[in-house]
Amino acid sequence: MSERSVLLALNLDGAGNDPKHTAYQALRAESAGFNAVSFSSDGLLDAVQRASYVAAQTRRIGLLPVIDVLFTEPFHTATQLASLDIISRGRAGWILETHNDSVQAQAVGRTVLADDELSIEAAEVVTTHRRLWDSWEDDAVVRDAATGRYLDANKLHYVDVEGRNFSVKGPAITPRPPQGQLPIIAPSHLFSESGLQHCRLNGADVIAINTASLQTLLAQATASSTSGAVAIELDIYLDTAGQTGAQRAADIGIQSSERAVFAGSTKALINFLAEFAEATANPADQRRHLVHLYPGDLEIDGAVLIDEVLPQLKYGNLLAPNSTTLRENFALPVAQNRFQEAS
């Protein structure tokens, strides 16, 4: 396989709040060869619930719920994500976001954080998740009927995280996820020397880059790819038989967004993806990079992507194949348990 191949994720928020329709769209994406689908909360179901429903209907595609890092309970989200990984047999990841607004903060008795505190809070939450996922060794569950033992207590490890705004004690209440550590994707503005890091044990695996300019996006992704896996996000409006992507985008009236907007032909999109793959290729580091697509209209743009774009990406060896787990898709190293490494 070419080292200049990319991962593609399709956002399914356009499927609405019908879980069956969301699962149908995920199955179409899986059959077409997408590497992952993503979900936000839709008002009725949260992102993990949507992903869990889809997990039971699919077999190969990665599942990326978008979850806030600031005002959610780390112990509970670590449990939910581990359960999603178990349900999907190793296909779960986490897109980390920060909803630093007064409404959500007041709902949990917190205050809005200053900008310089966001990275530190994110680092503490990610560290908590990673330690909880490692708190069970892989073979902690023994299921010894003869002695009536379900667990080997010596293979469960105590976790005590004291953050600035929360504290968590473990071990977790679920076994270690099949991947050991779920891939975590975090926005670039959260990475700092004193806060969130791009590292194996306590940091995020993938840096998500957002900017309104396609060329700036490409330049920043190229620079960041020297230190590991990156993800870029695009709003997509593709040309159709009756209307150009630019016309469709104008008709919708795009609101200001951090994401770059791609409006154009399938050929132009394929050329951009090829340019991204070439610019971020690093023979010394085989980790793969992600392009996260947000279709302007899931029915229209999703169909064009499936029918026209992905077949040509496969033909050009630009689309990475799906492996057994999401970590393998990103070509991340095997996640060794920190407690076993220390023993």
N, C-alpha and C positions, 0 to 999 in steps of 0.2 A: 504494500500500500504506500502511496505517496506520503511523505512527511508534510506535504503542503495540502493536507485535507483539513476541513473544518467541521465542527459540530454545529447543527442547526436546531434551534428550539422554536416552537410556535406557541404564542400566547393564545389561550382559549377563552379569554374573558368575553369575547364576542358571541360565545355560545349561549349566553344568558344564564338564568338560574335553574334551568332544567338539567338535572344530573344525567339523564339518559341522552340528551342531545350533546352534552359535553363529552360523555363517553363515546358517542358516535363519532364526533370530530376527532377525538384522540385516536380511535381505531383507524380512521382515515389517514391521520398523520403517521401512525405507526406503519401501516401498510405501504405508505409512500416512501418511508425511509428516514423521517425526521428522527433525530436523536433524543429529543425531549419535548415535553409540553409544559407550559407554566400556567399557574392559576393565582388569581387574587381572590379576596373575599368578595362575594356578590351581594351581601346584605342579608341573605337567608342562610347560606352555608359559608363557613370560613374556608380558607385556602386548603388546609389539611384535610378537611372533610371532603372537599371536591376531589382532591388528589387520591384520597383513599377509595372513593367510589370508582374512580377510573382505574386504580391499581388492580382491582378485582376483574376488570374487563379486558385488560391488556396483558402483554407478555414480554415485550422487549423495550418499549419506549421509556425514557427517563421521566421522572415526575418532579417538578420544581414548584412547590408552593412558595408564595411571597409572604413573608411573616415579619411583622414589626419587631425590632430588637429592644425598643426602649421601655414600653409600658405593657409588656406581656411577661408572665411568670416564667423564668428560665427552666425551672424544674418541669413544669407542665409541657412547654414546647419541646424540650429534650425528649420527654416521654412520647409525645405525639409523633415527632419525627422518627424516633426509633421504631415505633409501631408501624408507621408508613413504610419504613424500609423492610420490616419483617413481612408485611402484607405483600409488598411488591417484589420480594426476594432480591433486594439489593439495587433497586432502581431509583431511590429517593435522593433528593438534594434539597438545598435550602437557599432561596434568594432572600438575602437580608436587606431590610429597608428600615428607615427611621421616620416615624410619624411624630415629629417633635412639635406637636400643637397643643394648645391649652385645653381643648375639649377632652382629648384622650388622657392628658396628664391629670386633669381634675377627676376623671372617672376612676382613677386608681389612687387618688390621694397624693399625687406627685406634682412637681412643678416643671415647667419647660426648662430644658437644659441649655446652657450656653453652648455656642458652637465649639469651643475648645474642649468641652466635656463629652461631646458625642463620641469621639474616637475611643476615649477611655471606657465609657459605658459599654460600647460595642465590644471592645476587647474583653471586658469582664464577663459579658454574657456569652460570648463565643467560648471563652475558656471554661465556663461552667458547663456548657453543652459537651465539650470535648471530654472533660473529666468524668461527667456522668456516663457518657457512652462507653468509657473505658472502665467504669467501676465494676462491671462484670467481665471476668475473663471469658474467652470464647467457649471453654468447656466447663463453665460453672454449673450448668444444668446437668445433673447426673441421672435423674429419673430411675433411681435404684429401688425397685419395688420390693426387693427382698428385705431391705433395711428401712423402707419407708422414707428414704431421703429423696427430696426433689433437687436440692442444691448442695453443692460443696461450699460451705460457708467460708472456707479458707481462700476461695477464689472470688469473693466479693470484697470490694475495697471501699474504705471510707473516703468520702469527699466532703471537704469543708471549704467553701468559697465565701469570703467576706468582701463584697464589693462596696463601693461608696454608697450605693442606694439600695442594696439588697444583700441578703445572705442565703446560701443554699447548703443544705447538708444532705449527704447521700448515704448509701449507694442509690442508684436508680431503682425504679420499681419494674423495669422491663429488662430483659436480657440485652446483651450487646447487639447492636444492629448487624445484619449480615455483612455490610461493608466495613464494619468496625467504626469508621468515621465517615459520615455523610459529606459529600462535597459541599462546601459553603461558598457562595458567591456574594461578594460585598461591594458596594459602590466605592469608587476610588477616593472620594473625599473623606472617607472614614479612616484611611490608612495614614498612620503617622508614626514617628519614632517613639512616642510615649504611649501610644494607644494600640489600635488594631494593627497587626502585622501580617505579612504574607509569608506564613511559615507553617510547618506541619503540625506541631503539637498544640499550639494555642491560637493560631491565627486562621485566616480565611485561605481557601485554596485558589480562588479565582477573583481577579480584580475586574469589576464591572465599570466600563467607561461610558459616560453619557455626555454628549455635547451636541449642539444644534447643527454644526457644520460637518458634512461628510468627510472633508479633507482633514479637518482638525481631529475628528474621531479616528481616522486612519493613522495620523501621525502619533497621537497619544497611545493608541493600541500598539503601534510598532515599538515605541519607547518602553512601554510597560512589559511587553512580551519577553524582554531580555531577562526578567526576574521570575517568570512563571506564567501560568495560564491566565488569559484575559477573556473578557466577554464584552461584546458591543451590542447595543440595542438600536433597532431601527423601526420606525413607523413605516409601513409599506403600503403604497398605493400603486398598483400595477396597471399597465395599459390593458384594455380589453377591446373586443371587436368594435364596440360602439362608442368608446370614450377613453381618452388617455388618462393615465394615472394623475397627471397634474390637474386635469379638469375635475376628476373625482375628488381630489384633495381640496380644490377650490370650492366645489359645491358643498362639501361637508363643512368647510370653514374651520381649518385646523386651529385649535387654541394653542397658546404658548406651551411648549413642552421642552423638557430637558433632552428628549430623544431627538436624534437626527431623523429627518424625513426623507425617505427615498420614494420618488414619484417618477415612474418611467417604464421602460420596456423590460421584458424578461432578459433580453440580451444584455442590457445595461446593468441589470442586477447581477447577472452571472459574472460579468466582467469585474464589477466591484468586489464580489466575493472572492474571485480569483486574485485580485490585487491585495485584498486583506490576507488571504492565505499565504501569498508570496512574501508580503511584508513582515508577517509575524513568524514565519518559519525559522526554526532554530535547530540545526542538526545536532547540537550538543544537548538539547533538552527536548524530548519527544512529547511533552505534554501538549494536548490539543487545545485549541481556542474555540470559543463559542460565539455564534451570531444568533442573537435573540430577536425574533421577528414579531412585531405587533401589527397584524393586518388591519388596515382601515376598515375593511368589511370582511369578516371571517368567511362568509359564504363566497364572496367574489374573489378576494385575494388568495384565500386558502385554496380554492379550486385551481387558480392559475399556478400557484406554487407547486401543488401536487401534480398537475397534468403537464406542466411545461418546464418549470425550473428544476425540480429535483431530478427528473430523468436526465437532463443535460449535465447536472452536477455529477451524477453517478458516472455518466459516459466519460466525463473529463477527469474522473478520479479525484474530484474536489470534495466529495461528501464522505466523511468518516463513517464506516459501518458501525452498527450497534453491537457492542460486546455484552457480556452477561450482566455487568453492573455499571452504574453511572461512573464510579471511580475509574473503571477500566476504559470507559468511553473517553474520559479526560486524560487517560494514560497517567494517572496519579499513582504513586508508589503504594504498595500494600500498607494498610494502616496497622502497624504493630501496636499492641496494647502497652501503654506507658508503664503500667504496674508490673507487667511481665518483663518488660525491658529492664526495669529497675531491680528486679529480684535476682 
